Amino acid sequence: MKTYVICGLSGRAIGHFALPLIGNPKLPEYGDYSAHGRLVAILDIDRERVEIFNRNQGCAVPYYSADAFDRMIAETNPDVVVVTSPDVHHAAYIIAALRHNRDVISEKPMVIDGRQARAVLEAERASHGRVRVAHNYRYPPSHQAIKRMIRDGLLGRIVQAQMIYLLNTSHGSSYFRRWNRDRAVSGGLTVTKSCHHFDLLNWWLDDVPEEVFAFGARNYFGADSPFAPSPRDGRDHSVAEQNEGCPYYRRWKAKGADLPKDDHLRAYEAAFSIPMKTQYPRELGIYDKEIAIEDTYSATIRYRSGASVIYSLNASSPWEGYILGIHGTHGRLETTFRAGASCIGDERPEIVYYPMFGERQAHTVPHVEGGHGGADAVMKHDMFVAPDRESDVLRIAAGARDGALAVAVGEAVWRSVAEDKPMRIADLLGGDI
């Protein structure tokens, strides 16, 4: 049985790692892997948060302060270090774990920029430990089906791909009332969110991104939003004042609104009702003047093989999901995925394959219950037990190099916007590709 420590008791840490390792029978939806792994410590900046978690779950996982990493390793001797802190701190804990020759599971994004990614790759090369990045977006059945179709040669050599990704007005606005809105902490939306999509594209195409050019803007959030009160009267407003007349607030947060069961807001459910006082000392509003990241992007990515990808992200859309097309020398596949108000897929996506000289073929992917379209349960089994045959064949597990490439594309997008020029991935990763 492997032993685990967690660095950063975030909501993701609770649902994806702590609860599965504890195996609370009252919360079966998170899985029980207590026969395969044991949680031996939690490191966090907030002792009270860990104490409340232990009390809620009826357990006694030892607490370590944020500066006690080395002591935690010495006293608990874990096999695996799980890194689920705010994104900016991932690199420090990953590198510290590798220095102790421990394996690492890092939440995505692995880090927030190419400089941190280079440091992680260098540390892994010098260590007996290995890094795994929890890119759960590789695991939904529809995404595995697309990978199989490409792997089996249905499209021939990939020439182009297009991905239009939309965040609905609940999910999209949530990034701007959380710490993710601070680029210095999260890398910005193209890293903290879009790394999902860039990793997926890299994996599907089995290719290496080399150059990025992008446009971007802030159209919906921040002090200059068309919905913000500040431009109308020229003064700062409290969050309560911002919410007066705010269409996002009226739609999703106001009393009596038809609230979705958003898996990104589970901090307010019973198992996750632990205050984040150190992380959120004050309430954040989506029209705060501190918001500086963009909410709309269009990018072109050139790959080593010569293939190109057109990618766009819009963080304020009436519906959530994506429109995807992948075109090869021998055919094309297309799919549109629509998520429910909860941001969790509630439809069975249809993948349409067009042979270059044949008839249209539609493939419906069976619906699978569970978080993120059934991805979470499969990924937990892969991490805590062992990869199944399909995971091995499709090479679903993401390593440090995969994590670095996904982050580097995200950084290249926002830097291209800021500097109005193409960005080379090798320049961000120092040739580590």
C-alpha positions in Angstrom: 0.0 0.0 0.0 1.4 3.4 -1.0 1.3 6.4 1.4 0.4 9.9 0.3 0.8 13.4 1.6 -1.2 16.4 0.3 0.2 19.9 -0.2 -2.7 22.3 -0.2 -6.1 21.3 1.0 -8.1 22.8 -1.9 -11.5 21.7 -3.0 -9.8 19.5 -5.7 -7.5 18.0 -3.0 -10.6 17.0 -1.0 -12.7 15.5 -3.7 -10.0 13.9 -5.9 -7.5 12.7 -3.3 -8.3 13.1 0.4 -11.8 11.6 0.3 -10.9 8.7 -2.0 -7.9 7.8 0.3 -10.0 8.0 3.5 -12.8 6.1 1.9 -15.7 7.7 3.8 -18.7 5.3 3.3 -21.1 8.3 3.7 -19.6 9.8 0.5 -19.4 6.9 -1.9 -19.5 9.1 -5.0 -15.8 10.1 -4.4 -14.7 6.5 -4.4 -12.9 4.3 -1.8 -9.3 3.6 -2.5 -8.3 3.2 1.2 -7.3 -0.4 0.4 -4.7 0.9 -2.0 -3.4 4.0 -0.4 -3.2 5.8 2.9 -3.2 9.6 3.5 -0.5 10.3 6.1 -0.2 14.1 6.2 -1.7 17.3 5.0 0.4 20.4 4.5 -1.5 23.7 4.3 -1.1 27.4 5.2 -4.3 27.2 7.4 -4.2 24.8 10.4 -7.9 25.4 11.1 -8.9 24.3 7.7 -7.2 20.9 8.2 -8.7 20.6 11.7 -12.2 21.2 10.3 -11.6 18.6 7.6 -10.5 16.0 10.2 -13.5 16.8 12.3 -16.0 16.6 9.4 -14.5 13.3 8.2 -13.9 11.7 11.6 -10.2 11.2 10.9 -7.0 12.5 12.3 -4.6 13.2 9.4 -1.5 15.0 10.8 -1.2 18.7 9.9 2.0 20.4 8.7 2.5 24.1 8.1 3.4 25.4 4.7 7.1 25.8 5.6 7.5 22.3 7.1 7.8 20.3 3.9 11.1 18.7 4.7 10.0 17.8 8.3 6.8 16.2 6.9 8.8 14.0 4.5 11.2 13.0 7.3 8.5 12.1 9.7 5.9 10.5 7.4 8.2 9.0 4.7 5.5 9.1 1.9 5.7 7.3 -1.4 3.8 10.0 -3.3 3.5 13.8 -2.8 0.2 15.2 -4.1 0.4 18.9 -5.0 -3.0 20.7 -5.0 -2.0 24.2 -3.7 -2.7 27.4 -5.7 -1.0 27.0 -9.0 2.0 29.4 -8.4 3.2 27.1 -5.5 3.1 23.9 -7.5 6.7 24.2 -8.7 8.2 24.6 -5.3 6.5 21.5 -3.8 7.1 19.4 -7.0 10.8 20.3 -7.0 11.1 19.7 -3.2 9.5 16.3 -3.6 11.8 15.3 -6.4 14.8 16.4 -4.4 13.6 13.8 -1.9 13.2 11.2 -4.7 9.5 11.0 -4.3 6.9 10.5 -6.9 4.6 13.4 -7.5 1.0 13.8 -8.6 0.3 17.5 -9.5 -3.0 19.1 -10.3 -3.1 20.9 -13.6 -1.7 23.2 -14.5 1.6 21.6 -13.5 3.1 25.1 -13.0 2.2 28.6 -14.2 5.0 29.4 -16.8 7.8 28.1 -18.8 10.5 29.2 -16.3 8.9 27.0 -13.6 8.3 24.2 -16.1 12.1 24.2 -17.0 12.9 23.9 -13.3 10.6 21.0 -12.8 12.0 19.1 -15.8 15.5 19.7 -14.6 14.6 18.4 -11.1 12.9 15.3 -12.5 16.0 14.4 -14.6 18.1 14.5 -11.4 15.6 12.5 -9.3 14.5 8.9 -8.9 11.0 10.3 -8.6 8.6 11.0 -11.4 5.9 13.6 -12.0 2.3 12.8 -13.1 -0.1 15.6 -14.0 -3.8 15.0 -13.3 -5.0 16.0 -16.8 -8.4 14.5 -16.3 -9.7 15.8 -19.6 -7.9 12.9 -21.4 -10.3 10.4 -19.6 -13.9 11.0 -20.8 -15.1 8.2 -23.1 -15.6 10.6 -26.0 -12.0 11.9 -25.8 -10.7 8.4 -25.6 -12.8 7.5 -28.7 -11.3 10.5 -30.7 -7.8 9.4 -29.7 -8.5 5.8 -30.9 -9.9 7.0 -34.2 -6.8 9.1 -34.8 -4.5 6.3 -33.6 -6.1 3.8 -35.9 -5.4 6.0 -38.9 -8.9 7.0 -39.9 -7.7 10.6 -40.6 -4.3 9.8 -42.1 -1.8 12.5 -41.3 -3.3 15.4 -39.3 -3.3 18.6 -41.2 -5.5 21.0 -39.2 -7.7 21.2 -36.1 -10.1 23.7 -34.8 -11.4 24.0 -31.2 -13.9 26.7 -30.1 -14.3 26.5 -26.3 -17.1 28.3 -24.5 -17.5 28.9 -20.8 -21.1 29.7 -19.7 -21.9 32.8 -17.7 -21.8 30.9 -14.4 -18.5 29.0 -14.9 -16.8 31.7 -16.8 -17.5 34.4 -14.4 -16.4 32.2 -11.5 -12.8 32.6 -12.6 -13.0 36.3 -12.0 -14.3 36.0 -8.4 -11.5 33.5 -7.5 -7.7 33.7 -7.2 -7.5 32.4 -10.8 -8.0 35.9 -12.0 -4.5 36.9 -10.8 -2.0 36.0 -13.5 0.9 36.1 -10.9 -0.9 33.2 -9.0 -2.5 31.2 -11.9 -0.8 32.2 -15.1 -4.1 33.7 -16.3 -7.0 32.0 -18.0 -5.0 30.5 -20.8 -2.9 28.6 -18.3 -5.2 27.8 -15.4 -8.1 26.8 -17.7 -6.9 26.4 -21.2 -4.1 24.0 -20.2 -6.9 21.4 -20.2 -7.5 22.1 -23.9 -3.9 22.4 -25.0 -2.9 19.2 -23.4 -5.9 17.5 -25.0 -4.9 18.8 -28.4 -1.2 17.8 -28.0 -2.3 14.3 -26.9 -4.8 13.8 -29.7 -2.4 15.0 -32.4 0.6 13.2 -30.7 2.6 16.2 -31.7 4.8 19.0 -30.3 3.6 22.6 -30.4 6.4 24.9 -31.7 4.9 28.4 -32.3 1.9 30.4 -31.2 0.3 33.7 -32.4 -2.7 35.1 -30.6 -5.2 37.9 -30.1 -7.0 38.5 -26.9 -9.1 41.1 -25.0 -11.0 41.7 -21.8 -14.6 42.1 -23.0 -16.8 41.0 -20.1 -15.2 41.4 -16.7 -13.2 44.0 -14.8 -13.8 47.7 -14.2 -14.4 48.4 -18.0 -17.0 45.7 -18.4 -20.2 47.0 -20.2 -22.1 45.6 -17.1 -19.9 47.3 -14.5 -21.2 50.3 -12.6 -17.9 52.2 -12.4 -17.8 53.5 -16.0 -21.3 55.0 -15.4 -20.4 57.1 -12.3 -16.6 57.0 -12.1 -16.2 55.7 -8.6 -15.2 52.4 -7.0 -17.9 50.1 -5.8 -18.2 47.4 -3.2 -19.0 43.9 -4.3 -22.5 44.3 -3.0 -22.9 47.5 -5.1 -21.4 45.7 -8.1 -24.1 43.0 -7.7 -26.9 45.4 -7.9 -28.2 45.2 -11.5 -25.4 42.7 -12.5 -26.8 40.2 -15.0 -24.4 37.5 -14.0 -25.4 37.8 -10.3 -29.1 37.9 -11.1 -28.8 34.8 -13.3 -26.8 32.6 -11.0 -26.4 34.1 -7.5 -29.4 36.1 -6.5 -32.0 34.7 -4.1 -34.5 32.6 -5.9 -32.2 32.0 -8.9 -32.2 28.6 -10.5 -28.7 27.7 -9.2 -26.7 25.0 -10.9 -24.9 22.3 -9.1 -21.5 23.6 -10.2 -18.6 21.2 -9.5 -16.3 24.2 -9.3 -18.3 25.6 -6.4 -18.6 22.5 -4.2 -16.7 24.4 -1.4 -20.2 25.3 -0.3 -21.5 21.7 0.0 -21.4 19.7 3.2 -18.2 17.8 2.6 -16.4 20.9 1.5 -17.8 23.5 3.8 -14.4 24.7 5.1 -13.7 28.4 5.1 -10.8 29.7 3.0 -10.0 32.6 5.2 -6.3 32.9 4.1 -7.1 32.5 0.5 -10.1 34.9 0.4 -9.7 37.5 3.2 -12.3 39.6 1.4 -15.1 38.9 -1.1 -14.0 39.3 -4.8 -16.2 40.9 -7.4 -16.2 40.3 -11.2 -15.9 44.0 -11.9 -13.0 44.7 -9.6 -10.4 47.1 -11.0 -7.6 44.7 -10.1 -8.7 42.3 -12.9 -6.1 42.5 -15.6 -6.3 39.1 -17.5 -8.2 38.7 -20.7 -11.5 36.8 -21.1 -11.5 36.3 -24.8 -8.8 34.7 -27.0 -8.1 33.6 -30.6 -4.9 31.7 -31.3 -3.1 29.8 -34.0 -0.7 27.0 -33.0 1.9 25.5 -35.3 3.1 22.0 -34.6 6.4 20.2 -35.4 4.8 18.0 -38.0 3.5 21.1 -39.9 -0.1 20.7 -38.6 -1.8 23.8 -37.3 -4.6 24.4 -34.7 -7.0 27.2 -34.5 -8.1 27.7 -30.9 -10.5 30.2 -29.3 -11.8 30.7 -25.8 -14.7 32.8 -24.7 -15.4 33.1 -20.9 -18.9 34.5 -21.1 -21.2 32.4 -23.3 -24.9 31.4 -23.2 -23.9 27.8 -23.3 -20.9 25.7 -22.2 -18.9 23.2 -24.2 -16.8 23.1 -27.4 -17.0 22.7 -31.2 -14.2 20.5 -32.5 -12.9 19.6 -35.9 -9.8 17.6 -36.8 -8.9 17.3 -40.5 -6.4 14.8 -41.9 -5.2 13.7 -45.3 -7.7 10.8 -45.3 -10.8 12.4 -43.6 -12.2 14.6 -41.0 -14.0 14.2 -37.6 -16.3 16.7 -35.9 -18.1 16.8 -32.6 -20.0 19.4 -30.6 -20.1 18.9 -26.8 -22.6 20.8 -24.7 -22.4 20.7 -20.9 -25.3 21.3 -18.6 -25.7 24.3 -16.3 -23.5 22.4 -13.9 -20.6 22.4 -16.4 -20.7 18.6 -16.3 -21.6 16.9 -19.6 -25.2 15.8 -19.6 -25.5 14.7 -23.2 -24.1 11.7 -25.1 -21.7 13.4 -27.6 -21.8 12.2 -31.2 -18.6 12.0 -33.1 -19.0 12.3 -36.9 -16.4 10.9 -39.1 -16.2 11.9 -42.8 -13.8 9.7 -44.9 -12.2 11.8 -47.6 -13.9 9.8 -50.3 -16.7 8.0 -48.4 -20.0 8.5 -46.6 -20.6 10.2 -43.3 -20.4 7.9 -40.3 -21.9 8.9 -36.9 -20.6 7.4 -33.7 -22.5 7.9 -30.4 -20.4 7.5 -27.3 -22.2 5.8 -24.3 -23.0 8.0 -21.4 -20.9 7.3 -18.3 -21.9 8.5 -14.8 -19.5 10.4 -12.6 -17.6 13.6 -12.3 -16.3 15.3 -15.5 -18.3 12.9 -17.8 -17.1 9.8 -16.1 -13.4 10.8 -16.3 -12.7 11.2 -12.5 -13.4 7.6 -11.5 -11.2 6.2 -14.3 -8.4 8.6 -13.5 -8.5 7.8 -9.7 -8.3 4.1 -10.5 -5.3 4.7 -12.8 -3.6 6.7 -10.1 -4.4 4.8 -6.9 -4.6 1.2 -8.3 -3.1 0.7 -11.8 -3.7 1.8 -15.3 -6.1 -0.4 -17.2 -5.2 -1.8 -20.7 -6.9 1.1 -22.5 -5.0 3.7 -20.5 -1.7 2.0 -21.4 -2.6 1.6 -25.1 -3.7 5.2 -25.5 -0.9 6.5 -23.2 -3.5 8.5 -21.2 -1.3 9.3 -18.2 0.3 12.8 -18.5 3.9 13.3 -17.3 6.0 16.4 -16.6 6.8 17.0 -20.3 3.1 16.9 -21.2 2.4 19.3 -18.3 5.2 21.6 -19.4 4.0 21.8 -23.0 0.4 22.5 -22.1 1.5 25.4 -19.8 4.0 26.7 -22.4 1.3 27.0 -25.0 -0.9 28.9 -22.5 1.9 31.3 -21.6 2.7 31.7 -25.3 -0.9 32.7 -26.0 -1.1 35.5 -23.4 2.5 36.7 -24.1 1.6 36.9 -27.8 -1.3 39.0 -27.0 0.8 41.3 -24.7 3.7 41.6 -27.1 1.9 41.4 -30.4 4.3 38.9 -31.9 4.6 35.1 -32.4 6.0 33.2 -29.5 8.2 30.1 -29.8 7.7 27.3 -27.3 11.4 26.5 -27.2 12.1 30.0 -26.1 9.8 29.5 -23.1 11.0 26.0 -22.2 14.7 26.6 -23.0 14.8 23.8 -25.6 13.3 21.3 -23.2 10.9 19.9 -25.7 
